[in-house]
Amino acid sequence: MKHLIMCTTLVAAGAVASQAKTINYPDARRVDTVDTYFGTPVADPYRWLEDDNSEETAAWVKAQNKVSHDYLQALPGRNDVKKRITELANYEKMGTPFKVKGKYYFFKNNGLQNQSVLYVKDALDGEARVVLDPNTLSEDGTVALQQTNFSDDGHYMAYVITRNGSDWNEIYVIDLFTGKKLDDHIVWAKFTDAQWLGDGFFYSCYDAPKNAKSQKNEFHKVCYHKIGTSQDQDYVEFRNATEPLMFHMAQVMGNERFVFVQETQGEGNGLWVKDLKDVNPHYIRLADTDGFYNEPIGIANGKIYVMTNAGAPCWKVVSYDIDHLSKASRKDFIAEREWVLSGAQLAAGKFIITYDRDASSHPYVFDAQGKMEHEIELPTFGSVGFWSRNSEKEVFYSFTSFVYPTAIYSYDMESGKSACIFAPNVPIKREDYVTEQVFYPSKDGTRIPMFLIYKKGVKKDGKRPALVYGYGGFNASMNPAYSYARTPFAMLDAGGVYAYTNLRGGGEYGEKWHEAGTKMQKQNVFDDFIAAAEWLISEGYTCKGKIGINGASNGGLLVGAVVNQRPDLYGAAVPQVGVMDMLRYHGFTIGWNWAHDYGRSDDSKEMFEYLKGYSPLHTIKNDGTKYPPILVTSGDHDDRVVPAHSFKYTAQLQASNTGDAVKIIRIDTNAGHGHGKPISKVIEEYTDIQTFIMYNLGVKYKYKK
């Protein structure tokens, strides 16, 4: 057993108090496993923790959870933080309405329901009826609704679920005329919805695996299921027998005339289309799988419209001639502009085009010829999501920002006016908070945007506690959005600062911005994140040891890497469901799909050395360097970033000489990567995360109703 002194009375950030007790970290057996990469041996002493089905791993998990539970439950102020998070979560929530055969469907949550309920109305101001309540699918909320898809005639609805946060999906069907669930049941589906065609639907799946939690997934395929038949009668619509590491997703458009298939290995996608009115229907390739994205957005005026970043790092819209389907018929329709084109859809004979400007949504209306008409004005910088159809006059959209919980608007395409049809009532006074966007220089001088949120009147005295959140990867843009869990309102109310970073590797400024944080340039992401903390210090917001950091998934990798590189900067760190073993990540489930961002340890000696040089697992110091308190999180059913990453990282942390600060892991049971997690579990998780950070930064908070 390795011993650690745990503070129970905080006298200063990171200090050891007089009232202390000893934590005994669970034993983690070391083995002599060694892998050799290009002549370099690399030890992997905790390889056995990769087997999450073994009794030994289960015992280790149970013992670790006992340690973390006892520590977290005893933290002062935990109940107050939980009350504030619960209060911020307990409000009526509504999703963007959408129409099917003249009826209005929408999701709504009365406050603390684990999942939102699907309702239908015959008129927008009519009486709502329940279509599907996902909360009845399991007693504890661990069966989560992922997708709903409606047949064109409004007769059927397929719904996709996941169990315990897994990426594996199941599909069921409801007869909307009778309200009854049919016997149809699809299993081993993954990364899919249900695309209706006639009396059946397309879905994406794998052959049944031997080990669903960790086995490498290969040969993704599109199948077709006819209502009233068993799954073993489904036929394969599309499969690439020579490329095992490809995803395939179908999309039906044009009043069920066209079937599209997107084929991707993670970086860009090829695009195929089949015209079912053709004398000999067959798939025609419209775009190659060459690293660029191609996303169909609609069909009108004899054209297929597609969003693409091929030859346009900030994206553009192109068209294909329906009567002459081929690559050669492609023409530019809406040209690339300075800002990133992040969304496009047809709407009442026109187009709604959304651009991201400095990580904030700016939607515009374009006419049928692709000419810009005007901007749709939003309350402040934030994020939008539209529902529209070319055949419908009605348009709906959602808007959210850091202190703006999601509100729903209708939009009149003729007058250009928006009307709020739903505004949530949340115990936040927007006028009490300041939200500003700043820009700071990274190590190489690159200008990085960052949002700051804090209470009015907060002084730049160099002593404010600060939480910095980041992601920086996979072309994902981190736009402003309300989060009762992730945004640390309790810390803000106690005088803290929340910094939300827009790092390279994301999609905020297009493909060049993304590429600047990938593979042999991944260090740029870490430099950007480190520079955020240094800027907050230089500008008088905070100081060393008063900064907490948090990130999830690729953001968990980020936190793990920067703690190893600059442990002196931080007072607390929480890497959630992180990718921690950069040498072996590609061998688990869909880890191979991340190679376009990371590179692989077997690509070349240079790539191996680069990955090993920042891999959180392999760069933990063991020389007495003082690390900040670290809370690792994982889910026992995470089959995206398998829990072995966090298990091995934690075992190595606890075995290394990194000072006396606590290093613990919180392993959620019956939970996965985070999607589909019931509200009750989210509240518990973020209560622990926020309390851990606040306690170790010296923040005292008292809940006030």
Secondary structure by P-SEA (a helix, b strand, c coil): cbbbbbbcccccccccccbbbbbbccbbbbccbbbbcccbbbbcccccccccccaaaaaaaaaaaaaaaaaaaaccaaaaaaaaaaaaaccccccbbbbccccccbbbbcccccbbbbbbbcccccbbbbcccccccccccccccccccccccccbbbbbbccccccbbbbbbbcccccccccccccccccbbbbbccccccccccccccccccccccccbbbbbccccccccccccccccccccbbbbbbbcccccbbbbbbbccccbbbbbbcccccbbbbbbccccccbbbbbccccccbbbbbbccccccbbbbbbbccccccccccccccccccccccccccccbbbbbbbcccbbbbbbbcccccccccccccccbbbbbbbbccccccccccccccccbbbbbbcccccccccccccccccccccbbbbbbbbbcccccbbbbbbbbcccccccccbbbbbbbbbcccccccbbbbccccaaaaaaabbbbbbbbccccccccaaaaaaaccccaaaaaaaaaaaaaaaaaacccccccbbbbbccaaaaaaaaaaaaccccccbbbbcccccccccccccccccccccccccccccaaaaaaaaacccccccccccccccbbbbbbbcccccccaaaaaaaaaaaaaccccccbbbbbbbccccccccccaaaaaaaaaaaaaaaaaaabbbbbbcc
